[in-house]
Amino acid sequence: MLKKIKDKKIVVGIIGMGYVGLPLGLAFASKKIKVIGFDLDQEKISVLNKGKGYLKHIPAKKISSAVKSGYLSATSNFSRLKEVDAIIICVPTPLTEHREPDMSYVKNTAKVIAEYLKRGQLVVLESTTYPGTTEELILPLLENAKNSDNGNFVVGKDFYLAFSPEREDPNNPDYSTASIPKVIGGVTQQCLDVAKALYDQVIIKTVPVSSPRAAEATKLLENIFRSVNIALVNELKMVFDKMDIDVWEVIEAASTKPFGFTAFYPGPGLGGHCIPIDPFYLTWKAREFELNTKFIELAGEINTYQPHYVVEKSMEVLNKFKKALNGAKILILGAAYKKDIDDMRESPSLKLIEILREKGAEVEYHDPLVASLPRMRNYNYDMESVDLSKKKVADYDLVILSTDHSSFDYKLIAENAKIIVDTRNSFESRSINSDNIFKA
């Protein structure tokens, strides 16, 4: 297996061709390693095989080049897992309505792999999860793969199993899949050696750790660190607002300290698949050990409250202009969870729409990257992005900036909106100041 990897004669199968799986597949294809992408979405498969893209931050020509070269193809036929040497799992790991891990995607994927597992294959889980998932959930299923001669495959001998957390940051111009160091934990030393050899082909630096549990915990630490610090500035934002202190000014001033401080910024709530979800994997697992992760849970509560805070702030602002939220026409700027991408997973904009509607407001949104809001796990909005013009902007009682896309015409919006609630400090950062702009 190691020689096969070194000679680039391996075939890599990636299950889940989304925000993690597709960039990873392109990274392998760019190194002339053949990749077969697996996904249940037939439309996605069809688009990929035509050499086209469906994620706006990934250039279509990059996909076209990989497909035309023969190094990237896609299928929904999972029996073709028998054709690959390495299987990388990049499927969702959401939370249930009770904030417990929903491992159905990972479990079902592992069951399918077990149907087709052959000797010598490497299986790597990249989906973020709680410590112990790889060894407690996936390992038993693969050890009892139906193709085993004697009823059991031996890990480290008959197949290899590892965990290597994804570290994607969509549309970040400074880092790509290949340039972000990769943490890897193998079930055995042989598993680690094989997984490391595979990622060494495409990743600038691999970081081996002692076990899959350590690798799983590493990913959680990274995102819990961000969640807790974002919660801190979100709480300070609310406190400083009551004191008539601008939290953005304070953060900018504190950032001049050359040591001991890292800047984090407030917002309307957390978005994306990682930060709003990952910390709760650890809180759930910790309960198995009779431990309460109070610090993490408090941070989660503060961040979850932020859309409600934005609505409360909006009510205050409307009240200053003798307007009620009930019946007000409101425009949400931005549906994606972060600037300049089309990813809506866990976007605070979706929660804002829900709360505002519940309070009787008429809500529309504008997002040049999100033409319409599809059916999602927790939301089913039948809404399309509205076009903006001077007249259209002026028609709303309130404009709430939720996502600070670079393509917004901030000057047009500021000059024509009756009232603006800015959750990202976007107008002041562009030196656009007005008595009708309020921060939240």
HUQUICOR-V161204 format. One record per residue. N is the residue number from 0. RES is the residue in one letter. SS is DSSP state (a for helix, b for strand, c for the rest). OMEGA is omega in whole degrees, -180 to 180 (none if undefined). NEAR is the number of other ideal C-beta (glycine too) atoms within 12 Angstrom. Layout:
BEGIN
n->{N N}
res->{RES RES}
ss->{SS SS}
omega->{OMEGA OMEGA}
near->{NEAR NEAR}
END
This chain:
BEGIN
n->{0 1 2 3 4 5 6 7 8 9 10 11 12 13 14 15 16 17 18 19 20 21 22 23 24 25 26 27 28 29 30 31 32 33 34 35 36 37 38 39 40 41 42 43 44 45 46 47 48 49 50 51 52 53 54 55 56 57 58 59 60 61 62 63 64 65 66 67 68 69 70 71 72 73 74 75 76 77 78 79 80 81 82 83 84 85 86 87 88 89 90 91 92 93 94 95 96 97 98 99 100 101 102 103 104 105 106 107 108 109 110 111 112 113 114 115 116 117 118 119 120 121 122 123 124 125 126 127 128 129 130 131 132 133 134 135 136 137 138 139 140 141 142 143 144 145 146 147 148 149 150 151 152 153 154 155 156 157 158 159 160 161 162 163 164 165 166 167 168 169 170 171 172 173 174 175 176 177 178 179 180 181 182 183 184 185 186 187 188 189 190 191 192 193 194 195 196 197 198 199 200 201 202 203 204 205 206 207 208 209 210 211 212 213 214 215 216 217 218 219 220 221 222 223 224 225 226 227 228 229 230 231 232 233 234 235 236 237 238 239 240 241 242 243 244 245 246 247 248 249 250 251 252 253 254 255 256 257 258 259 260 261 262 263 264 265 266 267 268 269 270 271 272 273 274 275 276 277 278 279 280 281 282 283 284 285 286 287 288 289 290 291 292 293 294 295 296 297 298 299 300 301 302 303 304 305 306 307 308 309 310 311 312 313 314 315 316 317 318 319 320 321 322 323 324 325 326 327 328 329 330 331 332 333 334 335 336 337 338 339 340 341 342 343 344 345 346 347 348 349 350 351 352 353 354 355 356 357 358 359 360 361 362 363 364 365 366 367 368 369 370 371 372 373 374 375 376 377 378 379 380 381 382 383 384 385 386 387 388 389 390 391 392 393 394 395 396 397 398 399 400 401 402 403 404 405 406 407 408 409 410 411 412 413 414 415 416 417 418 419 420 421 422 423 424 425 426 427 428 429 430 431 432 433 434 435 436 437 438 439}
res->{M L K K I K D K K I V V G I I G M G Y V G L P L G L A F A S K K I K V I G F D L D Q E K I S V L N K G K G Y L K H I P A K K I S S A V K S G Y L S A T S N F S R L K E V D A I I I C V P T P L T E H R E P D M S Y V K N T A K V I A E Y L K R G Q L V V L E S T T Y P G T T E E L I L P L L E N A K N S D N G N F V V G K D F Y L A F S P E R E D P N N P D Y S T A S I P K V I G G V T Q Q C L D V A K A L Y D Q V I I K T V P V S S P R A A E A T K L L E N I F R S V N I A L V N E L K M V F D K M D I D V W E V I E A A S T K P F G F T A F Y P G P G L G G H C I P I D P F Y L T W K A R E F E L N T K F I E L A G E I N T Y Q P H Y V V E K S M E V L N K F K K A L N G A K I L I L G A A Y K K D I D D M R E S P S L K L I E I L R E K G A E V E Y H D P L V A S L P R M R N Y N Y D M E S V D L S K K K V A D Y D L V I L S T D H S S F D Y K L I A E N A K I I V D T R N S F E S R S I N S D N I F K A}
ss->{c a a a a a c c c c b b b b b c c c c c a a a a a a a a a a c c c b b b b b c c c a a a a a a a a c c c c c c c c c c a a a a a a a a a c c c b b b b c c a a a a a a c c b b b b c c c c c b c c c c c b c c a a a a a a a a a a a a a c c c c c b b b b c c c c c c c a a a a a a a a a a a c c c c c c c c c c c b c c c b b b b b c c c c c c c c c c c c c a a a c c b b b b b c c a a a a a a a a a a a a c c c c c b b b b c c a a a a a a a a a a a a a a a a a a a a a a a a a a a a a a a c c c c a a a a a a a a c c c c c c c c c c c c c c c c c c c c a a a a a a a a a a a a a c c c c c c a a a a a a a a a a a a a a a a a a a a a a a a a a a c c c c c c c c b b b b b c c c c c c c c c c c c c c a a a a a a a a a a a c c c b b b b b c c c c c b c c c c c c c c c c c b c c c c c a a a a a c c c b b b b c c c c c c c c a a a a a a a c c c b b b c c c a a a a c c c c c c c b b b c}
omega->{180 179 179 178 -179 -179 -180 178 180 171 -178 174 180 -180 -176 -176 179 -174 178 -174 -178 177 179 178 179 179 178 -179 -180 178 178 173 -175 -178 170 178 180 178 178 -178 -176 179 178 179 -179 180 -180 -177 174 180 -180 -177 178 174 -169 -178 177 -177 -179 -178 176 177 -179 180 -179 -179 -179 180 180 -178 178 173 -177 -178 172 180 -174 175 179 173 178 -177 -172 179 179 -180 -180 -176 180 -177 -177 172 -177 173 174 179 178 -180 173 -177 173 -175 -175 -179 180 -178 -180 177 179 178 178 178 -179 178 -173 -177 177 -177 177 -178 173 175 180 173 177 -177 -180 -175 -179 179 180 -176 -175 -176 -176 -175 -174 -175 -180 180 -179 178 -180 179 -172 -179 179 -179 -174 178 179 167 179 -179 -178 180 -179 176 -176 -176 -178 172 178 -172 175 178 -179 172 -172 176 174 -175 -176 -176 175 179 -175 -174 180 -180 -173 176 -178 174 -179 178 174 178 179 178 180 -178 -178 -180 179 179 180 -177 177 179 -173 -175 -175 180 175 -176 -180 175 -168 -174 173 -180 179 179 178 -180 179 180 180 179 -179 -175 174 176 -180 -178 -177 -179 175 177 179 -178 175 178 179 177 -178 179 -178 179 178 -180 -178 176 -180 -178 180 176 -180 179 180 179 180 -178 178 177 -173 -180 170 179 174 -177 169 -172 179 179 -177 -177 -179 177 -178 -176 -169 -167 179 -170 -170 -178 -177 172 -178 179 179 -179 -179 180 177 -179 179 178 175 -179 -172 -177 -178 -178 177 178 178 180 -179 -178 179 -178 -170 176 177 178 179 179 178 178 179 177 179 -178 178 -179 178 -180 178 178 177 176 178 -179 -180 175 -173 176 173 176 178 176 179 -176 177 -173 169 171 -178 -177 -178 -176 178 -178 177 178 -179 178 178 179 -179 -177 -179 178 179 -179 172 180 171 -171 170 179 174 176 -178 -178 -179 -174 179 180 180 175 180 -173 -176 -176 176 -179 174 -174 174 179 178 175 -179 173 178 -178 -178 -180 -178 -177 -177 175 -176 174 178 176 -179 -179 -171 178 180 -174 178 174 -174 -179 179 -179 -178 -176 -173 -180 176 -179 178 169 -174 -179 -174 -177 -172 -178 179 179 176 179 175 -178 -179 180 -179 179 -179 180 177 none}
near->{28 23 13 23 29 16 14 24 17 34 33 45 47 47 46 39 43 35 38 42 41 44 44 45 45 40 36 39 38 25 28 21 37 29 45 41 46 40 34 23 22 16 17 27 28 19 24 39 26 19 26 25 28 25 30 23 26 35 19 22 14 28 34 22 21 38 31 18 21 17 30 41 34 40 28 25 20 28 17 21 36 23 23 37 37 46 48 51 49 37 38 34 39 30 31 17 9 11 23 20 36 25 33 19 30 36 26 23 40 37 26 33 42 32 22 29 37 30 21 26 38 47 49 50 51 46 45 48 47 40 33 32 41 45 30 26 33 41 36 22 34 44 29 24 34 19 24 22 12 11 12 21 31 23 35 25 20 29 41 41 49 50 50 48 45 45 33 36 28 34 27 18 13 8 17 25 37 25 19 28 22 37 38 44 39 40 41 26 20 24 41 36 25 39 47 33 32 45 44 28 33 37 31 18 17 27 25 29 28 20 27 42 29 28 44 43 31 33 45 40 24 27 36 35 24 30 40 33 28 37 34 29 32 39 25 26 37 26 18 21 25 14 12 10 17 22 32 30 19 23 28 17 14 21 18 13 12 8 8 9 17 18 21 28 31 39 43 49 40 42 37 35 37 40 38 37 39 43 42 39 44 41 32 33 28 24 18 18 14 8 15 15 26 13 22 32 25 22 35 34 24 32 43 31 26 36 36 27 33 41 38 24 33 43 31 23 34 34 19 18 22 11 22 21 32 18 17 33 29 44 43 46 46 44 46 41 40 39 34 25 34 33 36 40 35 33 40 45 50 40 37 45 38 26 34 39 25 16 23 18 30 23 38 33 40 39 41 25 31 34 19 18 29 19 13 25 19 20 24 13 28 10 29 16 28 28 17 28 15 17 13 21 33 22 21 36 34 45 47 51 46 48 42 32 33 21 22 33 25 32 18 23 38 30 19 24 41 30 38 44 44 42 40 36 33 37 32 24 23 21 13 23 20 22 13 27 32 33 36 40}
END
